[in-house]
Amino acid sequence: MRSRARVVPPGLTGTNPNLDDDGKVQNEIAIAGGDVKLDATADIRGSLDMETTDPWPANASGLLTPYGNELFVERGIVFGSGTVEWVSLGYFRLSDIDQDDAPDGPIHIVGHDRMAGIVDSKLEAPRQYAAGTSVQQVFDELVGEVYPGVPVQFDFDASTALFAASHVAEEDRYKFLKDIADSYGKIFYWDYQGRPQVVTAPDPTTPVLDINHGRGGILVKMARSLSRRDAFNAVVATGEAAGEAPPVRAVAYDKNPNSPTYWFGPFGKVPYKMSSSFITTEEQARFAAEQKLARSIGVPYSADFQSVVCAALEPLDPIHLSNSDKEAGGYHVVETLTIPLDAETAMTGTTRQQIWGGANA
């Protein structure tokens, strides 16, 4: 196992940034320990907590100063031939630099992914977007002002998704963009290549990884719990239609009889209501409601697991989790992950069970 971190200027993208003219990595710093945490439920999805034995910055322009520099972090596997297969964990803006034992002790670094820049960059004055403005125009402008030249990635034609009415972004740049993404049933986050994504969450019924127990398995330990706190089994999405038409509305229900939160089951009827002025058609309302429900079904049964590290796993990825020969495994959706930067520590994560007892949700 090997991990690597390099200091890069803000705004670079890709999985191998900041190379010199000979293609060699520049500004690499030593990693003495730490991890990367990824949380699908947080506004800022990725955070970095690590230590380095590199020296304290000599001045304000030093590499390890929290004035705009970022860390690009990777974890990899060294093969017998000596080649390394790297997996990018993302770009993290330096936030806090501490040294408990100055002048020669290790330096503790805290960083956050690029959504922190969107959250911090409040609008200086309200900004109006007229009817007919496209979703792509809004994202390109509000993201581009913070990260010039970094392209926004959409999985739909955002250039033809037009505002039906005028909208005003008051102060909170992030909230305005997040509300737009929610209204289209999308998730908004920064990926491992340093790019903003506005996309549909992965299909929760198609697992990308088996975390299995026993011989040949990668599961180290698992704990589990049942709770109905914050759980719901229907989503009511409402919005505003154009002109004099009545407000639009759509409802998505958990209609699977095998689901623990079945709408007509003993769980009871617990709807969640979402409203957005960006929702202007019934079709849009229905898709937004369905996507919100799909990302929430299964909350009552959650698992905390430790496993051999799979650095390519991401929040909202569906997995198949098996912890015993006595019980059938289940399909889960990953909510949080902690990926260590050392060889001794297991990967940890939390999930909710998406499919109960092997039946489709």
VEXDREN-2710 file (C-alpha; in Angstrom, 1 decimal):
% VEXDREN-2710
k/r/px/py/pz
1/MET/0.0/0.0/0.0
2/ARG/1.1/3.6/-0.7
3/SER/-0.4/7.0/-0.2
4/ARG/0.6/10.3/-1.7
5/ALA/-0.2/14.0/-1.3
6/ARG/1.0/16.9/-3.4
7/VAL/0.4/20.6/-2.9
8/VAL/-1.3/22.2/-5.9
9/PRO/-2.6/25.6/-6.8
10/PRO/-6.4/26.0/-6.8
11/GLY/-8.4/25.1/-9.9
12/LEU/-6.5/22.2/-11.3
13/THR/-8.5/19.1/-12.4
14/GLY/-7.8/15.5/-13.3
15/THR/-6.0/12.6/-11.7
16/ASN/-2.4/13.6/-12.2
17/PRO/-2.1/17.4/-11.7
18/ASN/0.9/19.7/-11.2
19/LEU/3.6/17.8/-13.1
20/ASP/6.9/19.4/-14.1
21/ASP/8.2/19.5/-17.7
22/ASP/9.5/16.0/-17.4
23/GLY/6.2/14.6/-16.2
24/LYS/7.4/14.2/-12.5
25/VAL/5.2/15.0/-9.5
26/GLN/5.9/18.4/-8.0
27/ASN/5.5/19.5/-4.4
28/GLU/4.9/16.1/-2.9
29/ILE/4.7/16.1/1.0
30/ALA/5.2/13.2/3.3
31/ILE/2.2/11.5/4.9
32/ALA/2.7/10.4/8.5
33/GLY/-1.0/9.3/9.0
34/GLY/-4.5/10.4/8.6
35/ASP/-7.6/9.7/6.5
36/VAL/-10.1/11.1/4.0
37/LYS/-13.8/11.2/5.1
38/LEU/-16.6/11.2/2.6
39/ASP/-20.2/11.9/3.7
40/ALA/-23.2/11.9/1.4
41/THR/-25.3/13.6/4.0
42/ALA/-23.1/16.7/4.4
43/ASP/-23.0/19.9/2.4
44/ILE/-19.2/19.5/2.0
45/ARG/-18.8/15.8/1.0
46/GLY/-15.1/15.3/1.5
47/SER/-12.7/16.2/4.3
48/LEU/-9.0/15.5/4.9
49/ASP/-7.3/15.0/8.2
50/MET/-3.6/14.1/8.0
51/GLU/-0.2/14.6/9.5
52/THR/3.1/15.3/7.7
53/THR/6.7/15.5/8.8
54/ASP/7.4/18.3/6.3
55/PRO/8.7/21.6/7.8
56/TRP/6.5/24.4/9.0
57/PRO/6.0/27.1/6.2
58/ALA/8.7/29.7/6.4
59/ASN/6.4/32.5/5.2
60/ALA/2.9/33.3/3.9
61/SER/3.8/32.0/0.5
62/GLY/4.9/28.6/1.8
63/LEU/3.3/25.4/0.5
64/LEU/1.4/24.5/3.7
65/THR/-0.4/27.8/4.2
66/PRO/-4.2/28.0/4.2
67/TYR/-4.4/30.9/1.7
68/GLY/-5.7/29.0/-1.4
69/ASN/-3.4/26.0/-1.9
70/GLU/-4.9/22.6/-2.1
71/LEU/-3.8/19.0/-1.5
72/PHE/-4.4/16.4/-4.1
73/VAL/-4.5/13.0/-2.3
74/GLU/-4.2/9.5/-3.6
75/ARG/-4.0/6.0/-2.2
76/GLY/-2.5/3.2/-4.3
77/ILE/-1.3/-0.4/-4.5
78/VAL/2.3/-1.3/-5.3
79/PHE/2.6/-4.4/-7.6
80/GLY/5.4/-6.9/-7.7
81/SER/6.8/-5.2/-10.8
82/GLY/7.1/-1.9/-8.9
83/THR/4.4/-0.1/-10.7
84/VAL/1.7/1.6/-8.6
85/GLU/-2.0/1.8/-9.4
86/TRP/-3.3/5.1/-7.9
87/VAL/-6.8/6.0/-6.9
88/SER/-7.6/9.7/-6.5
89/LEU/-9.3/10.7/-3.3
90/GLY/-9.8/14.3/-4.4
91/TYR/-8.7/17.9/-4.0
92/PHE/-8.8/19.4/-0.6
93/ARG/-8.4/23.1/0.2
94/LEU/-6.1/23.7/3.1
95/SER/-8.1/24.9/6.0
96/ASP/-6.2/24.5/9.3
97/ILE/-2.5/23.9/9.9
98/ASP/-1.4/23.0/13.5
99/GLN/1.9/21.9/15.1
100/ASP/1.6/20.8/18.8
101/ASP/5.3/20.4/19.2
102/ALA/7.1/23.3/17.5
103/PRO/9.5/23.7/15.8
104/ASP/10.2/20.1/14.6
105/GLY/7.0/18.1/15.5
106/PRO/4.6/16.7/12.9
107/ILE/2.2/19.1/11.3
108/HIS/-1.5/18.4/11.5
109/ILE/-3.5/19.4/8.3
110/VAL/-7.3/19.7/7.9
111/GLY/-8.7/20.3/4.5
112/HIS/-12.1/20.2/2.7
113/ASP/-13.2/19.6/-0.8
114/ARG/-14.0/22.4/-3.2
115/MET/-17.6/22.7/-2.1
116/ALA/-16.1/24.7/0.8
117/GLY/-15.2/27.4/-1.6
118/ILE/-18.8/27.5/-2.9
119/VAL/-20.2/27.6/0.7
120/ASP/-17.8/30.4/1.8
121/SER/-18.2/32.6/-1.3
122/LYS/-21.4/34.5/-0.4
123/LEU/-22.9/36.8/-3.0
124/GLU/-22.1/40.4/-2.4
125/ALA/-25.5/41.5/-3.6
126/PRO/-28.7/39.7/-4.7
127/ARG/-28.6/38.5/-8.3
128/GLN/-31.6/38.0/-10.5
129/TYR/-31.9/35.4/-13.2
130/ALA/-34.7/36.0/-15.7
131/ALA/-37.2/33.5/-17.1
132/GLY/-35.5/31.6/-19.9
133/THR/-32.1/31.4/-18.2
134/SER/-30.7/27.9/-18.4
135/VAL/-29.6/25.7/-15.5
136/GLN/-26.2/25.4/-17.2
137/GLN/-25.8/29.2/-17.4
138/VAL/-26.5/29.6/-13.7
139/PHE/-24.1/26.9/-12.7
140/ASP/-21.4/28.0/-15.1
141/GLU/-21.6/31.5/-13.7
142/LEU/-21.9/30.8/-10.0
143/VAL/-19.3/28.0/-9.9
144/GLY/-17.0/29.7/-12.5
145/GLU/-16.7/32.8/-10.3
146/VAL/-15.2/30.7/-7.6
147/TYR/-13.3/28.2/-9.7
148/PRO/-12.7/29.7/-13.2
149/GLY/-12.3/27.2/-16.0
150/VAL/-13.5/24.2/-14.0
151/PRO/-16.3/22.6/-16.0
152/VAL/-19.6/21.5/-14.4
153/GLN/-20.6/18.0/-15.2
154/PHE/-24.3/17.3/-15.9
155/ASP/-25.9/14.0/-16.8
156/PHE/-28.8/15.8/-18.5
157/ASP/-29.0/18.6/-21.0
158/ALA/-28.8/21.5/-18.6
159/SER/-28.6/24.0/-21.6
160/THR/-32.2/23.3/-22.4
161/ALA/-33.5/23.2/-18.8
162/LEU/-34.8/26.7/-18.6
163/PHE/-36.2/28.8/-15.7
164/ALA/-40.0/29.2/-16.2
165/ALA/-40.0/32.3/-14.1
166/SER/-37.5/34.8/-12.7
167/HIS/-35.4/33.8/-9.6
168/VAL/-33.3/35.8/-7.3
169/ALA/-30.1/34.4/-5.6
170/GLU/-30.0/36.4/-2.4
171/GLU/-26.7/35.7/-0.6
172/ASP/-26.1/32.0/-0.3
173/ARG/-24.5/30.8/-3.5
174/TYR/-24.4/27.1/-2.4
175/LYS/-28.1/27.0/-1.3
176/PHE/-29.3/28.5/-4.6
177/LEU/-27.4/25.9/-6.6
178/LYS/-28.3/23.1/-4.3
179/ASP/-32.0/24.0/-4.5
180/ILE/-31.8/23.9/-8.3
181/ALA/-30.1/20.4/-8.2
182/ASP/-32.7/19.1/-5.8
183/SER/-35.6/20.3/-8.0
184/TYR/-34.2/18.2/-10.8
185/GLY/-33.7/15.1/-8.6
186/LYS/-29.9/15.5/-8.8
187/ILE/-27.1/15.4/-6.3
188/PHE/-24.5/18.2/-6.3
189/TYR/-21.0/17.4/-5.2
190/TRP/-17.3/17.6/-6.2
191/ASP/-15.7/14.4/-7.6
192/TYR/-12.3/12.9/-7.2
193/GLN/-11.1/14.8/-10.3
194/GLY/-11.9/18.1/-8.8
195/ARG/-15.0/18.7/-10.9
196/PRO/-18.5/19.7/-9.8
197/GLN/-21.1/17.0/-10.5
198/VAL/-24.9/17.6/-10.9
199/VAL/-26.1/14.0/-11.5
200/THR/-28.6/11.4/-10.6
201/ALA/-27.5/9.2/-7.7
202/PRO/-26.4/5.6/-8.6
203/ASP/-29.0/3.0/-9.0
204/PRO/-29.4/1.6/-5.4
205/THR/-30.3/-1.9/-6.7
206/THR/-27.1/-2.5/-8.6
207/PRO/-24.2/-3.2/-6.2
208/VAL/-20.7/-2.1/-7.3
209/LEU/-18.9/-4.1/-4.6
210/ASP/-19.3/-7.2/-2.4
211/ILE/-18.1/-6.7/1.2
212/ASN/-18.3/-10.3/2.2
213/HIS/-17.2/-12.2/5.3
214/GLY/-15.2/-15.4/5.8
215/ARG/-12.4/-16.9/3.8
216/GLY/-11.5/-14.7/0.9
217/GLY/-13.8/-11.9/2.2
218/ILE/-12.8/-8.3/3.0
219/LEU/-15.1/-7.6/5.9
220/VAL/-13.3/-7.1/9.2
221/LYS/-16.1/-6.2/11.6
222/MET/-19.7/-5.0/11.4
223/ALA/-22.2/-3.4/13.8
224/ARG/-25.8/-2.7/13.1
225/SER/-28.8/-0.8/14.4
226/LEU/-32.5/-0.3/13.8
227/SER/-34.0/3.2/14.1
228/ARG/-37.0/4.9/12.6
229/ARG/-35.6/8.4/13.5
230/ASP/-35.7/10.7/10.4
231/ALA/-37.2/7.9/8.3
232/PHE/-40.1/8.5/5.8
233/ASN/-41.8/6.4/3.2
234/ALA/-43.3/9.0/0.8
235/VAL/-42.1/12.3/-0.7
236/VAL/-44.5/15.1/-1.6
237/ALA/-42.8/17.5/-4.1
238/THR/-44.5/20.8/-4.9
239/GLY/-43.6/23.7/-7.1
240/GLU/-44.8/26.6/-9.1
241/ALA/-46.3/26.3/-12.6
242/ALA/-45.7/29.0/-15.2
243/GLY/-48.3/31.7/-15.7
244/GLU/-51.7/31.4/-14.1
245/ALA/-51.6/27.5/-13.9
246/PRO/-52.1/25.9/-10.5
247/PRO/-49.0/24.8/-8.5
248/VAL/-47.6/21.5/-9.6
249/ARG/-47.5/18.5/-7.2
250/ALA/-46.3/14.9/-7.3
251/VAL/-46.0/12.1/-4.7
252/ALA/-43.7/9.1/-4.6
253/TYR/-44.5/6.2/-2.3
254/ASP/-42.6/3.2/-1.0
255/LYS/-44.8/0.6/-2.7
256/ASN/-42.6/-2.5/-2.1
257/PRO/-44.4/-4.9/0.2
258/ASN/-41.0/-6.4/1.3
259/SER/-39.7/-3.0/2.3
260/PRO/-39.6/-2.2/6.1
261/THR/-41.0/1.2/5.2
262/TYR/-43.8/0.0/2.9
263/TRP/-46.4/2.8/2.7
264/PHE/-49.3/0.4/3.5
265/GLY/-47.3/-1.6/6.1
266/PRO/-46.9/-1.4/9.9
267/PHE/-44.3/1.3/9.7
268/GLY/-47.2/3.8/9.1
269/LYS/-47.6/6.7/6.7
270/VAL/-44.7/9.1/7.2
271/PRO/-44.5/11.6/4.3
272/TYR/-41.6/14.0/3.7
273/LYS/-42.5/17.3/2.0
274/MET/-40.2/19.3/-0.3
275/SER/-41.1/22.5/-2.1
276/SER/-39.1/24.5/-4.6
277/SER/-40.0/27.4/-6.9
278/PHE/-37.6/25.8/-9.4
279/ILE/-40.1/22.9/-9.9
280/THR/-42.4/24.0/-12.7
281/THR/-43.8/20.8/-14.2
282/GLU/-45.5/17.7/-12.8
283/GLU/-42.9/15.5/-14.5
284/GLN/-40.1/17.4/-12.8
285/ALA/-41.9/17.2/-9.5
286/ARG/-42.4/13.4/-9.8
287/PHE/-38.8/12.8/-10.7
288/ALA/-37.5/14.9/-7.8
289/ALA/-39.8/13.1/-5.4
290/GLU/-38.8/9.6/-6.7
291/GLN/-35.1/10.4/-6.4
292/LYS/-35.4/11.8/-2.9
293/LEU/-37.3/8.7/-1.8
294/ALA/-34.8/6.4/-3.5
295/ARG/-31.9/7.9/-1.5
296/SER/-33.8/7.5/1.7
297/ILE/-35.6/4.1/1.7
298/GLY/-34.0/1.8/4.1
299/VAL/-33.0/4.2/6.8
300/PRO/-34.4/2.1/9.7
301/TYR/-31.6/-0.6/9.2
302/SER/-28.1/0.8/9.2
303/ALA/-24.7/-0.9/9.4
304/ASP/-21.3/0.3/10.6
305/PHE/-18.5/-1.8/8.9
306/GLN/-14.8/-2.1/8.8
307/SER/-13.2/-3.7/5.8
308/VAL/-10.1/-4.0/3.7
309/VAL/-9.7/-0.7/1.9
310/CYS/-11.3/-0.2/-1.4
311/ALA/-10.4/3.4/-2.2
312/ALA/-12.6/3.6/-5.3
313/LEU/-15.8/3.2/-3.3
314/GLU/-17.8/6.4/-2.9
315/PRO/-20.8/7.6/-0.9
316/LEU/-24.2/6.6/-2.4
317/ASP/-22.6/3.6/-4.0
318/PRO/-24.7/0.4/-3.6
319/ILE/-22.9/-2.6/-2.1
320/HIS/-23.8/-6.1/-1.1
321/LEU/-22.9/-6.7/2.6
322/SER/-22.6/-10.2/4.1
323/ASN/-21.5/-10.8/7.7
324/SER/-22.5/-14.4/8.4
325/ASP/-23.3/-17.8/6.9
326/LYS/-26.4/-17.9/9.1
327/GLU/-28.0/-14.9/7.5
328/ALA/-28.6/-13.8/4.0
329/GLY/-26.6/-10.8/2.9
330/GLY/-28.3/-7.5/2.0
331/TYR/-28.0/-4.7/-0.4
332/HIS/-26.9/-1.4/1.2
333/VAL/-26.3/2.1/0.2
334/VAL/-23.1/3.7/1.5
335/GLU/-23.6/7.0/3.4
336/THR/-20.2/7.7/4.9
337/LEU/-16.7/6.4/4.3
338/THR/-13.4/6.9/6.1
339/ILE/-10.4/5.9/3.9
340/PRO/-7.1/5.7/5.8
341/LEU/-3.8/6.9/4.5
342/ASP/-1.8/4.2/6.2
343/ALA/-1.5/0.5/5.7
344/GLU/-2.6/-0.7/9.2
345/THR/-6.0/0.9/9.5
346/ALA/-9.2/-0.6/8.1
347/MET/-11.7/1.3/6.0
348/THR/-14.8/2.2/7.9
349/GLY/-18.2/3.2/6.7
350/THR/-21.9/3.5/7.5
351/THR/-24.8/2.3/5.3
352/ARG/-28.5/1.9/5.2
353/GLN/-30.0/-1.3/4.0
354/GLN/-31.7/-0.7/0.7
355/ILE/-33.1/-4.1/0.1
356/TRP/-34.5/-6.1/3.0
357/GLY/-33.9/-9.9/3.0
358/GLY/-32.8/-9.9/-0.6
359/ALA/-36.0/-8.6/-2.1
360/ASN/-36.0/-5.7/-4.5
361/ALA/-37.0/-2.3/-3.1
END
